[in-house]
Amino acid sequence: MEGYDFSLEMHVRDYECDIQGIVNNGVYQNYLEHVRHVYLKQIGIDFAELARQGINLVVVRAELDYKLPLTTGDHFVVALKMRRESRLKFAFFQDIYRLPDKRLIMNAKVIGTALNQRGRPELPEALDRMLVD
């Protein structure tokens, strides 16, 4: 998708829907997180390897604006842009669009940081270098 750093197509599974027949609001955070992890791995930031080294990437804030619901069987795309939020924080701007009509389902801003073994913010050098202001 144009204007994004990365996008990934997915589909709604039956068990992700609530009694109303729509995707449960908490499931959207799973979609967003999955796409962030796939993106980081693609750009050479291995989430699991960092954890083994004692560096933990963590979410410190999530803002989610729900526009329309997804329902069982819907296909959708999650697109993201990653930007520097401050010296020690980064932000993922993520949008979910239903396919094929590309209707906007959700806007999200997820802010994260990296914590070292002492629990203090410290961005890994590789991540720090690649962040765009």
N, C-alpha and C positions, 0 to 999 in steps of 0.2 A: 504494500500500500504506500502511496506517495506521502512524503512528509514524516514518515516513521523510520526508526532505526531497524525495526523487526516486526514481523507479524506471524501468527500461527493460526491455522484453521482448526476448529474443534467441533464437536457436536454434543448436544444434551443427551444424557443417558436417563432412562426412566427413573432410577432411584434418586436422582438429583432434584426431583420435583416434589413439592409438598402436596397437601390434600387439595389445594386449589388448582393443581395441575400446572403450576408455574415453578420455575427454578427457585429453590429456597435462597433467600438473600445471602446467607453465609457461603453458599457454594460459589458465588461469584468471586469471592476472595481466593478460593482454591484455583479457579481458572487464572486469575491474575498472577498468583504465585507460580503456578506451573510455567507460564509463559516467561516470567522473569528468570526462572532457573534455566530454561532452555536457552534463552538469549545470552545469559552470562556464560554458559558453557560454550556457546558458539563463538563468543569473542575471547575465549581463553581464560575465563575466570571460573575455576572449578570450585563450586560451593562446598562440596564434600571435602576436597583436598584442603581448602582453607581451614575448615573445621578441624581436620586432623592436625593442622599446624597451630591450632589454638586461636585462630582468627575466626570470629563468628559474624557473618553478615546478618543484621537484624533490622526488622521494621520498627520504626519509632512513631510513625503516624500514618494513618490511612484515611483518605477522604474519598467517599464513594457517592456518586450522584446517579441514582437509578432513573432511567428515562422510560423504558418499556421492558416488559418481562419476556424472557425466553420460555418456551414450552418444550415438552418432550419431543425429541427428534429434530429440533431446530439445529441448523448448521450456523456457525458464527465464526468470526475472526476476532482475535485479540491483537491489537497493535500497540506498540510502545515506542516511546522516546525516553532516553536516559540522559539526565542532565545533572550537573553539579548544583546542589542546593546551598551549600556553604563549604567552608574549608574541610569539615569533617562529615558532611552529609551529602547524599545524592538522592535524586528524585526520579521515579519512574512515572511518566505521564502515560496512562493506559486508557484505551478506548475499546469497547466491544461493539461490534456491528453484526447484526443478523445478516445471513446470506440467503438468497442471492440479492435481496433488495437493498442491502447496505444501510438499513435503518439503524440509527444510533440506539444502543441498548444501555450503555453506561459510560460515564467518564470517571476516571479515578486518578488520584495523585497519591503515590505511596512513597514515603520518605524513609530512607534507611541510613545506616551507618555500619561501621565495622568495629567490633570490640576485640581488644587484645586479651591475652591470658589474665591480665589484672582487671579486666572488665572496663577498661578505659577506651574511649574512641581512638581509633588509629586505622586509617585507610591503608590497605596493602598498596605497595608502590605501583603494581601493575594496574590496579583499579584507579588510583589517583591520577596516573598519567593519561588514561584514556577518557576521563570525564571531560565533558564539554560544558563550559559556563553558560 
